[in-house]
Structures are given as C-alpha cells and as structure tokens.
Amino acid sequence: MAATLAVLAVVDSLLDEPLRRRTEARLNGSLRGYSVQLGGLDFHVIGGSLDLYDLVVRQNANPEPPVARFPRLSASIHWRVLFTSARVVADLLLDRPALRVNRRQLLTENRDRVPVSERGWQEALEAIYPFKINIFRIREGELVYVDDDPNRPLRLSAVQLVARNIRNIDSPDRTYPSELRVAATVFDGGRLELDGRADFLAVPYPGVRADLTLQGIALGYFKPVAARYNVQVNAGSLSGRGTLEYAPSVRTVHLRELEVDGVEADYVTSAATKPVEEARAGKVVEKAEKVSNAPGIETRIDHAVVRARTLGWVNESAKPRPYRVFLDDVVLELQNLSNHFEEGPATGVLTGRFMGSGRTSARATFRAERDGPDFDVSARIEDTELRTMNDLLRAYGKFDVVAGLFSFYSEVSVKGGRIQGYVKPLFRNLDVYDARQDEEKSLFRKLYEGLVGGISRLLENRPREEVATATAVSGPVRNPKASTWQALVNLIQNAFFKAILPGFDAELRRRPGGA
C-alpha cells in the first residue's frame, strides 16, 4: 500500500508541469483578444482534483495592467451528484479572484466587433477541467473599474458567489434551474446582494432572475464617469430593493423602493461642451425610442425618493460671467415610473428652495409616449431674494439689482406633439440702481441700469409694487421625437430662463436712448 501511494505521488509530481503547459496552451487557444499565463498547476491523482495557481489574464491590445488575476482556482468532482445521480460533474472554486479593468481597456472591448459571447470564455473554462461544471463558487472576490481618476476606482470587494445545478440543461425559456447567491461590498461602505436563480447555459448568454438589494452606495465614486456627461457629483448615496431579470429574451429591472440621499450635484454646460451635448442628446433620443414600450425591455420604479442638499445648473459660457442657479433642501418623490406605463401614469412631486430662499414646489404627471412626450407639469417659486440671481440677470437682462423678490408660476401640458400653457415670472420691490454699490461702474452702465429701474416702475402693479408679465406657451413641440426627459429639460430652459425678465429688453428697445 505504501509503495502504491509513493508511486502515485511520483506520478502526480511528474504530471504537473506537462499539464500546466498543456492547460496554458488550451486556454490561449480558446480566447480571442486575450492571453493567459499560468504560474503553477497541482493535479491530485487520488480524488482527481486540480489546483491552478497565479493565473493571469491580459488584454492583448492593452496588456498592462492585467485585467484579471486568480491566485488559486480549484476544480474537483462533485461527489454528492456522482453518488446520487451517477453523473460526473465538477465543482469549481475561484479563491480571491481580482478583476481590474481601466477605461482604455473598456473602450477597446467596446470597439471590438467580436461580441463577448464569442470570445471563448466558456471554452476556456471547459479547457481547465474535463468534467462539466455544476457548482461555481467565488470566495473573497474583487471587481475594480478605474476611470480617469486612478484614486477613485469603482470597487466591489469581498464578493461571495454560489451557483448550483448549472448542468440542468433541459429547461424551457425563462426557466432558471440553478441557485444563485451573490454578496459584495461596494466602494468600501455600500452593500450589494443578489438572491435568485440562473440559467447558465442559455444562448447566447446566461439568464438571471434574482432579488436585488442595494444599501448605501456612495455616489461620489461615480464622479469621473459622471463628469463625461457634464455632471459634477460631489456627494450622495443610493439604496434600493427590487428584482431583476436579464436573459436572452427579456431584460427587466423592477425596483419596489429606491432612495437617493444627501445628493450634491451640478450640471455644467459651456461653449466647449455644446457640440458634445447636442450629439449626446441625439443618442439619448435614439435609445429612448428603442426602449419606450419595447417588448421584453422594462424598467419600473414603484416608489423613489431623492433628497438633495443642492442640485445646480452652471452655465460657464454666460457673459459677462458664468452663473449658477440651484435648488437646495430638495425632496423629489416619484411613483409608478416605467418605460411602459402599463399600471397607469407616473407622478412626481418636488419641494425645495430656489437660490437658497425661494419656496419651490412642482408637480408632474407622465403618461405613455404613444405619439411623443405626454405629460403635465406645474411649478411655483415664491419670494426668492433677487440679489442671489445677479449673475443670471447680468447674462439675460444686462443689469443687476440690490434688492427685490422674484417669484415664478407655470402650468404646461405636452401632448400629441403640441405644448400648451403659460409661464409667469413676477418681480416685487425691485431696486436696480444703487450709487454706493455701483460707484466704480462706467457712466454708461449707470445710465442703463437707472433706465431699467425706471421701466420696472412703469410696469409695477400698485400697491404691491410688483412687475408681472404672463407669457402664453402654445405651439408644436420643437422636436416631437424627443424623449419625455429631454422635452422636460428643454421646457425648463426655454420657459424659465428665457422668461425670467419678460418685457424688459423689449421696453428698452422702444424707448429713446435705450441700450
């Protein structure tokens, strides 16, 4: 017996290096666009198990840094299945795997015409061990994406995954025979959990249906990614719970609850970014058309709450200086939001403070997009300190103020490619010119601002000393193919910013000596 064991041990050791070279060659022969290096292999004759060590995967176009490292990969016969059903299948364990992808590597992958499903990853797994995998486990895994800022990677750590009954191949469409559990730490402090079932042998890619839980996902880590879309995210966290189903015939995400808390974010536009923004808007419209009411593609949120410390809009190309308008203390509540609207219209309610002082509230109802955007929105802003808007007033009205209050009221409906409603900005207790504040300004500017102040008094509604002009909004939507959200943003830009100083410029042009 001892002699037999000694012989087996020698055979075991003699087989390791030839098997390592053969396994490495088979892995490289299976993959397209990627290559591997295998540091070591340990085959156990007794038991038929196999351990791979220091397996490194590189993208051929960008070999450094490696996209994946596997310190230890173990494959063995799943003995319980062998004894209960006489089937020889494998149990595969990845111990402390680390996947690390940067933006350059991701862009290369996206540009490649060969789809991921044809890169040979499944064949590579099958090249490792002769028996089909029935249990797949990950222990203490890590997934990292590095964008433009290497100091703020997007990281999933402590990933635990268990998938069982993978080889149940005789399952009809959207039947998920395999048990699946995933748990991970997100960005050091957040949490992700998936608990459901999967069909790992579905074609052309595996299918999954699972309950999803997100807790405390820090939004600040998305800052480099968001910056490419002109969004500056400085703070906030995301939590939610729901279900997802991702399979060849269906893609759905149904969130029962979504909570975004403590948000600090700005949308920043400038002359340099305008062409990119316009091109991006076109792509958004195209994607929205494909997703809206498309069979098999569904996104749904039953209830969402967004609490923001501040949400801003920054125009860096404004003259004579950039301006920022913002809401703070924002609470936005959304109900029944979906790309299908099968359960009726979606609703939204918002409260906050405009420019830190103006009491703000808005309501919106969104209906199914059968002939373009279809929604109603009403908004009111009351008693904003007008001095906080001086940069905006200089950009659109060519003057500033030392005192006054601003309010704004609007009701608009968009339906059937047409828009109908009104906007009504209101100014109260205006004081445009102040010699002490403006003593350094040129004589021309003093005369101009004094004239503006005089015209505002001509427009006042006594005795409340208000300046108010209601503007009707009526006509076809400029882009009837725009998505609801794009139409809403355009409405805010045109109905709000361009109506903020109604009548002032027109009155100036009609008066002798007007600027």
Secondary structure in CASP SS format (residue, H / E / C, confidence):
PFRMAT SS
TARGET T0000
AUTHOR 0000-0000-0000
METHOD secondary structure of the structure
MODEL  1
M C 1.00
A H 1.00
A H 1.00
T H 1.00
L H 1.00
A H 1.00
V H 1.00
L H 1.00
A H 1.00
V H 1.00
V H 1.00
D H 1.00
S H 1.00
L H 1.00
L H 1.00
D H 1.00
E H 1.00
P H 1.00
L H 1.00
R H 1.00
R H 1.00
R H 1.00
T H 1.00
E H 1.00
A H 1.00
R H 1.00
L H 1.00
N H 1.00
G H 1.00
S H 1.00
L C 1.00
R C 1.00
G C 1.00
Y E 1.00
S E 1.00
V E 1.00
Q E 1.00
L E 1.00
G E 1.00
G E 1.00
L E 1.00
D E 1.00
F E 1.00
H E 1.00
V C 1.00
I C 1.00
G C 1.00
G C 1.00
S E 1.00
L E 1.00
D E 1.00
L E 1.00
Y E 1.00
D E 1.00
L E 1.00
V E 1.00
V E 1.00
R E 1.00
Q E 1.00
N C 1.00
A C 1.00
N C 1.00
P C 1.00
E C 1.00
P C 1.00
P C 1.00
V C 1.00
A E 1.00
R E 1.00
F E 1.00
P E 1.00
R E 1.00
L E 1.00
S E 1.00
A E 1.00
S E 1.00
I E 1.00
H C 1.00
W H 1.00
R H 1.00
V H 1.00
L H 1.00
F H 1.00
T H 1.00
S H 1.00
A C 1.00
R C 1.00
V C 1.00
V C 1.00
A E 1.00
D E 1.00
L E 1.00
L E 1.00
L E 1.00
D E 1.00
R C 1.00
P C 1.00
A E 1.00
L E 1.00
R E 1.00
V E 1.00
N E 1.00
R H 1.00
R H 1.00
Q H 1.00
L H 1.00
L H 1.00
T H 1.00
E H 1.00
N H 1.00
R H 1.00
D C 1.00
R C 1.00
V C 1.00
P C 1.00
V H 1.00
S H 1.00
E H 1.00
R C 1.00
G C 1.00
W H 1.00
Q H 1.00
E H 1.00
A H 1.00
L H 1.00
E H 1.00
A H 1.00
I H 1.00
Y C 1.00
P C 1.00
F C 1.00
K C 1.00
I E 1.00
N E 1.00
I E 1.00
F E 1.00
R E 1.00
I E 1.00
R E 1.00
E E 1.00
G E 1.00
E E 1.00
L E 1.00
V E 1.00
Y E 1.00
V E 1.00
D C 1.00
D C 1.00
D C 1.00
P C 1.00
N C 1.00
R C 1.00
P C 1.00
L E 1.00
R E 1.00
L E 1.00
S E 1.00
A E 1.00
V E 1.00
Q E 1.00
L E 1.00
V E 1.00
A E 1.00
R C 1.00
N C 1.00
I C 1.00
R C 1.00
N C 1.00
I C 1.00
D C 1.00
S C 1.00
P C 1.00
D C 1.00
R C 1.00
T C 1.00
Y C 1.00
P C 1.00
S E 1.00
E E 1.00
L E 1.00
R E 1.00
V E 1.00
A E 1.00
A E 1.00
T E 1.00
V E 1.00
F C 1.00
D C 1.00
G C 1.00
G E 1.00
R E 1.00
L E 1.00
E E 1.00
L E 1.00
D E 1.00
G E 1.00
R E 1.00
A E 1.00
D E 1.00
F C 1.00
L C 1.00
A C 1.00
V C 1.00
P C 1.00
Y C 1.00
P C 1.00
G E 1.00
V E 1.00
R E 1.00
A E 1.00
D E 1.00
L E 1.00
T E 1.00
L E 1.00
Q E 1.00
G E 1.00
I E 1.00
A E 1.00
L H 1.00
G H 1.00
Y H 1.00
F H 1.00
K H 1.00
P H 1.00
V H 1.00
A H 1.00
A H 1.00
R C 1.00
Y C 1.00
N C 1.00
V E 1.00
Q E 1.00
V E 1.00
N E 1.00
A E 1.00
G E 1.00
S E 1.00
L E 1.00
S E 1.00
G E 1.00
R E 1.00
G E 1.00
T E 1.00
L E 1.00
E E 1.00
Y E 1.00
A E 1.00
P C 1.00
S C 1.00
V E 1.00
R E 1.00
T E 1.00
V E 1.00
H E 1.00
L E 1.00
R E 1.00
E E 1.00
L E 1.00
E E 1.00
V E 1.00
D E 1.00
G E 1.00
V E 1.00
E E 1.00
A E 1.00
D E 1.00
Y E 1.00
V E 1.00
T E 1.00
S C 1.00
A C 1.00
A C 1.00
T C 1.00
K H 1.00
P H 1.00
V H 1.00
E H 1.00
E H 1.00
A H 1.00
R H 1.00
A H 1.00
G H 1.00
K H 1.00
V H 1.00
V H 1.00
E H 1.00
K H 1.00
A H 1.00
E H 1.00
K H 1.00
V H 1.00
S C 1.00
N C 1.00
A C 1.00
P C 1.00
G C 1.00
I E 1.00
E E 1.00
T E 1.00
R E 1.00
I E 1.00
D E 1.00
H E 1.00
A E 1.00
V E 1.00
V E 1.00
R E 1.00
A E 1.00
R E 1.00
T E 1.00
L E 1.00
G E 1.00
W E 1.00
V E 1.00
N E 1.00
E C 1.00
S C 1.00
A C 1.00
K C 1.00
P C 1.00
R C 1.00
P C 1.00
Y E 1.00
R E 1.00
V E 1.00
F E 1.00
L E 1.00
D E 1.00
D E 1.00
V E 1.00
V E 1.00
L E 1.00
E E 1.00
L E 1.00
Q E 1.00
N E 1.00
L E 1.00
S E 1.00
N C 1.00
H C 1.00
F C 1.00
E C 1.00
E C 1.00
G C 1.00
P C 1.00
A E 1.00
T E 1.00
G E 1.00
V E 1.00
L E 1.00
T E 1.00
G E 1.00
R E 1.00
F E 1.00
M C 1.00
G C 1.00
S C 1.00
G E 1.00
R E 1.00
T E 1.00
S E 1.00
A E 1.00
R E 1.00
A E 1.00
T E 1.00
F E 1.00
R C 1.00
A C 1.00
E C 1.00
R C 1.00
D C 1.00
G C 1.00
P C 1.00
D C 1.00
F E 1.00
D E 1.00
V E 1.00
S E 1.00
A E 1.00
R E 1.00
I E 1.00
E E 1.00
D E 1.00
T E 1.00
E E 1.00
L H 1.00
R H 1.00
T H 1.00
M H 1.00
N H 1.00
D H 1.00
L H 1.00
L H 1.00
R H 1.00
A H 1.00
Y H 1.00
G H 1.00
K C 1.00
F C 1.00
D C 1.00
V C 1.00
V C 1.00
A E 1.00
G E 1.00
L E 1.00
F E 1.00
S E 1.00
F E 1.00
Y E 1.00
S E 1.00
E E 1.00
V E 1.00
S E 1.00
V E 1.00
K E 1.00
G C 1.00
G C 1.00
R E 1.00
I E 1.00
Q E 1.00
G E 1.00
Y E 1.00
V E 1.00
K E 1.00
P E 1.00
L E 1.00
F E 1.00
R E 1.00
N E 1.00
L E 1.00
D E 1.00
V C 1.00
Y C 1.00
D C 1.00
A C 1.00
R C 1.00
Q C 1.00
D C 1.00
E C 1.00
E C 1.00
K C 1.00
S C 1.00
L H 1.00
F H 1.00
R H 1.00
K H 1.00
L H 1.00
Y H 1.00
E H 1.00
G H 1.00
L H 1.00
V H 1.00
G H 1.00
G H 1.00
I H 1.00
S H 1.00
R H 1.00
L H 1.00
L C 1.00
E E 1.00
N E 1.00
R C 1.00
P C 1.00
R C 1.00
E C 1.00
E E 1.00
V E 1.00
A E 1.00
T C 1.00
A C 1.00
T E 1.00
A E 1.00
V E 1.00
S E 1.00
G E 1.00
P E 1.00
V C 1.00
R C 1.00
N C 1.00
P C 1.00
K C 1.00
A C 1.00
S C 1.00
T H 1.00
W H 1.00
Q H 1.00
A H 1.00
L H 1.00
V H 1.00
N H 1.00
L H 1.00
I H 1.00
Q H 1.00
N H 1.00
A H 1.00
F H 1.00
F H 1.00
K H 1.00
A H 1.00
I C 1.00
L C 1.00
P C 1.00
G C 1.00
F H 1.00
D H 1.00
A H 1.00
E H 1.00
L H 1.00
R H 1.00
R H 1.00
R C 1.00
P C 1.00
G C 1.00
G C 1.00
A C 1.00
END
